[in-house]
Amino acid sequence: MGFLETIRRVDRWLSRVEDACLAFLHAAVASLVCAAVAFRYALNDPLTWSEELIILLFGWMIFLGVANAFRMRTHIIIDVVVLFAPRPLRRLFGAVSTIATGAVLCVLAWFGAKYMLRELPNETPMLGISAAWAIAPLVLGTALGLLHLVRNLVDEGVDGALWSDITTRE
C-alpha cells in the first residue's frame, strides 16, 4: 500500500468518525439546550453548568464542521472569476488558493496547539475541566481540514482541491 492510498484510507476512516461526532454533538447541544430551558423555566432550578458545556460542545461542532466542509468542498467561494477563466488560469487560481489555504490551516494548527498547551493547567469555572478542551477543536479541526485538503489535492489536483464542479466545464 502506497503513501497516497494510506492518505485515502486514513481520510475515509477519520471522515466516518468526524460524521459520527458531528451527529452526536448536534444531538447533545439540542438536548442540553432543551434541558437547560426546562430546568430554568419549568422547574425554576437552572443548570448552572449547562451554558459552559453547550458553548464548549458548540466550539467542537463548529471546527469539526469546518473540516467537514473541506472534505465535501462546500466552503463558500467567489467563483465568478474561476467560472469564466480559461483552464490554465483556473489551475493557477486553484494552486494559489490551495497553497494559501494550506498555509492558513498550518498556522492555525501550530498556534492553536501552542495556545492549547498554555491553557492546559487552567480550569473552566463551572465544569472544572482543563481550558485546553475549549482550544482543542481549533487544533483538531484545522488538522482534519488540512488532511481533507491534501486528500482532495491527491484525488482531484489543484483544479478541484477546494472546489468541485465549477472547474470541470470546458
N, C-alpha and C positions, 0 to 999 in steps of 0.2 A: 504494500500500500504506500503510495507516494505522499509527498507533503500536501499537494493540493487536495487529494482525496481525504486526508486527515482533517484538513480545514473544513471541508464539506461535512464530514461526519460529526465533528465537534459542533459545528454551527447548527446542524439539524437537531442534535441532542439538546443543546442549550436552548434552541428555539422552542422545543416542546416544554422544557422546564419554565422558560420565560412565559409562555402562554398560560401554563397552569398557575404560575404565581400571579399573573395579572388577573386571571379569573378569581382566584382566592382573594386577592386584595380588593377587588371590586365588591365582592360579597361581604368581606369583613368591614369595609368602610360603610357600606349601606346599612349593614346590621348594627354597627356601633352608633351610627347617626340616629337610627330609629330607637335604639335602646336609650341613648342619651336624652332624646326628646321625651320619651315615655317616662323615664325616671325623673326628669326635671319638672315636667308639667303635669303628668298624671299622678305620680307618687310624691311629688314635691320633695324629692331627695336626689339631687343631682349627682351624677357620677363625676367626681372631680378629676379623675384621671383620663376620662374618655376623649376630651378635646386634644390633649397631648398625643394620645395614641392615634387618633384619627389623622392628625397632621403628619405624624411620623409615617403611617401607612400610605397616606396620600403622596408623600415625597417618593416613596418606593414605587408607587403606581406611576407617577409622572416619569421618572427616569427609566423604568423598565419599558414604559410606553414609548419613550424616545428611541430606545434601542429597537423596539419592535417596528417602529416607523422606518428605521434604517433598513431593517430586514425586508420589509414589504415595499420599500422605496415609495413611501407615501408622504414624505415631508412636503411641505408647501414649497413650490418653486415658481419662479417667474420665468415662464417658458417661451414667451413671445420671441425672444431673440433666437433661442435654440430651434424653435419651430421653423423659422424662415432662413436659417443659416445653412450653407452648403455642408455636406458631410465632413470635410476636413476641419471646418470651423467648429462644428458640433463636437468633434473629437477633441479639439483643443479646449473648448469650454468644459467638456467632461473631465479632461485631465487636470485642468486648473482647479475646478470645483472639487474633484476627488482629493487632490493634494491638500487644498486649503481645509476641507472638512476633516481629513485625517489628522492634519496638524492641530486643528482646534480640539478634536477629541483626545489626542495625545496630551496636549497641555492641560485640558480639564481633568483627565485621569491622573496626571502627575501631581498637579497642585491639589486636587481633591484628596489624593492619598496622603500627601503631606499634612493637609488640614485635618483629615480623619485621625491620623496618628497623634496629632497635637491635642485632639479632643478626647482621646481615649480615657484619661483619668477623670474627666469631668462627668458629672451625673445630671440627668434631667431632673427638674424639680418635682414632678408628680410621680413619674414611673420609677425613678431611682435607677435607671439604666445608663450605660455609657452614652454620652452625647455623640460618640462616633457613629452610632446607629442612625443618626439623622444625616450624616455626611456620606455614609456607605453607599446609598443609592446613586449618588453622583458618580462615584468611582466605578461601581459595578455597571451602571447604565452606559457610561461612556466607553468602558472596556468592551461591553457587549456590542455597542454601536460600532466600534472600530472593527470587531470581529465580523459583524454583518457586512460592513463596508468592504472589507478585504474579500469576503466570500463573494459578494456581488461583483467586485472587480475581477476576481478569478473567473467567474462564470460568464459575465456579460462584457467585460472590457471597460475601458473608460467611457464608452458611449452610454452604458447602462448601469454603472455602479451606483449612481444616485437617482436616476430617473429611468423609467422603463419604456413605455410605449411611444413617447414623443420622438425618440431618435430612430425608430425603425422605418419611418417613411423615407422614400427616395424620390 
